[in-house]
Amino acid sequence: MSQTVIFSVGIVVFALTIWGAVMAGGIWLGQVDDANHQRGPVESDGEPKTTFP
């Protein structure tokens, strides 16, 4: 195999790895955001907020 082919395959694998990490991070952040919205507002001590302005 020529060096150009090996280099090209390496670039593709690297790009897919970075893309996968970014997508996984985005999915994780979305799940964290959804979990925060489902819990509702909380006080600074971590208890659910009972009074609203």
Secondary structure, 3 states (H helix, E strand, C coil): CCHHHHHHHHHHHHHHHHHHHHHHHHHHHHHHHHHHHHHCCECCCCCECCCCC
